[in-house]
Amino acid sequence: MKNFEHRRDRFELFAGFDNPRINLGMALTLPDFRPFCKARRLPPFHFFLYCLLDSVQSIDNFLYRVHDGEVIKIEQFYGSYTVLNQDNNLNYARFVRSPDLAEFVERSVAAGRLAQASRALINTGADLSPREMRDNVYNTCLPWLDLTAIEHPLYRHHEADIPLIAWGRFSAPAGATLTLPFSIQAHHGFVDGHHVHQLTARLAARIAELIG
């Protein structure tokens, strides 16, 4: 929490807003990891999710939450994403992340299959305590769309402290890079545009590091 004290006054400013969110969308350019994934039989979605959540973990500003009226910093968070089930209805996949890429992908794939197979809505957080609910970063992908904007549903705007990350369709193969529409929503008391820039830069660097 040492780093947070340098922006407590910013948090107190935006915490007084009815809607303290910052919501930024962009066309993100990244190293094209699809040939790497194809050669190793890794699903590109799950490889991307691994790199994304690993990058989120590296930036304190995305780990601050509000619990019992106090700001805390979480140490870990679940892996999660949205899927379509057999009825083409939304469902939630959730799993315990692993720092090992292969194990992360295995857990992520298994969680997605479980959510896809369930007609009932699962992993809504009803099984978690209020404190455990803070250990989340929400993720969603709309692979059919060249996304230009997104507005996420929120239970209470004033309490929206958990980041929401969304992305759309990957571009067609065209050299060493790919582009995708990318959006981040977060509490402005914790996250500024500069931190979003840090995250996207870290994501590109992490992908480059892994595909080598």
Backbone hydrogen bonds, N-H to C=O, Kabsch-Sander energy under -0.5 kcal/mol:
donor,donor_aa,acceptor,acceptor_aa,energy
5,E,1,M,-1.4
6,H,3,N,-1.1
7,R,4,F,-2.5
8,R,5,E,-0.7
11,F,7,R,-2.3
12,E,8,R,-2.7
13,L,9,D,-1.6
14,F,10,R,-2.3
15,A,11,F,-2.7
16,G,12,E,-0.6
16,G,13,L,-1.0
17,F,14,F,-1.7
22,I,186,A,-2.9
24,L,184,I,-2.6
26,M,182,F,-2.6
28,L,26,M,-0.8
28,L,180,L,-2.9
30,L,178,L,-2.7
32,D,176,A,-2.8
33,F,31,P,-0.9
37,C,33,F,-2.4
38,K,34,R,-2.7
39,A,35,P,-2.2
40,R,36,F,-1.1
41,R,37,C,-0.7
41,R,38,K,-0.8
42,L,37,C,-2.7
47,F,43,P,-2.1
48,F,44,P,-2.7
49,L,45,F,-2.4
50,Y,46,H,-2.1
51,C,47,F,-2.2
52,L,48,F,-2.7
53,L,49,L,-2.7
54,D,50,Y,-2.1
55,S,51,C,-1.8
56,V,52,L,-2.4
57,Q,53,L,-2.1
58,S,54,D,-0.7
58,S,55,S,-0.7
59,I,56,V,-1.7
60,D,58,S,-0.5
62,F,59,I,-1.6
63,L,60,D,-2.8
64,Y,60,D,-0.5
65,R,72,I,-2.7
67,H,65,R,-0.5
67,H,70,E,-3.2
70,E,67,H,-1.9
72,I,65,R,-2.7
74,I,63,L,-2.6
74,I,72,I,-0.5
78,Y,135,D,-2.0
79,G,95,F,-2.9
81,Y,93,A,-1.7
82,T,139,N,-0.5
83,V,91,N,-2.6
85,N,89,N,-2.5
86,Q,116,Q,-1.1
88,N,85,N,-2.3
91,N,83,V,-2.1
92,Y,122,I,-0.6
93,A,81,Y,-3.0
95,F,79,G,-2.4
97,R,95,F,-0.6
104,F,100,D,-2.8
105,V,101,L,-2.7
106,E,102,A,-2.2
107,R,103,E,-2.5
108,S,104,F,-2.8
109,V,105,V,-2.8
110,A,106,E,-2.1
111,A,107,R,-2.4
112,G,108,S,-2.1
113,R,109,V,-2.2
114,L,110,A,-2.1
115,A,111,A,-2.1
116,Q,112,G,-2.4
117,A,113,R,-1.8
118,S,114,L,-0.7
118,S,115,A,-0.6
119,R,117,A,-0.6
128,L,125,G,-1.8
133,M,129,S,-2.1
134,R,130,P,-0.6
134,R,131,R,-1.1
135,D,132,E,-1.4
136,N,134,R,-2.1
138,Y,163,P,-2.3
140,T,165,I,-2.1
142,L,167,W,-2.7
145,L,142,L,-1.8
147,L,145,L,-1.4
159,E,156,R,-1.1
160,A,157,H,-1.6
161,D,159,E,-2.0
164,L,185,Q,-2.7
165,I,138,Y,-3.0
166,A,183,S,-2.6
167,W,140,T,-1.5
168,G,181,P,-2.2
169,R,145,L,-2.9
171,S,179,T,-2.1
174,A,177,T,-0.5
178,L,30,L,-2.7
180,L,28,L,-1.8
182,F,26,M,-2.7
183,S,166,A,-3.0
184,I,24,L,-2.5
185,Q,164,L,-2.8
186,A,22,I,-2.3
188,H,20,P,-3.3
190,F,187,H,-1.9
191,V,187,H,-2.6
195,H,192,D,-0.6
196,V,192,D,-1.4
197,H,193,G,-2.2
198,Q,194,H,-2.4
199,L,195,H,-2.2
200,T,196,V,-2.4
201,A,197,H,-2.4
202,R,198,Q,-2.5
203,L,199,L,-2.5
204,A,200,T,-2.2
205,A,201,A,-2.2
206,R,202,R,-2.5
207,I,203,L,-2.3
208,A,204,A,-2.3
209,E,205,A,-2.4
210,L,206,R,-2.0
211,I,207,I,-2.5
212,G,208,A,-1.5
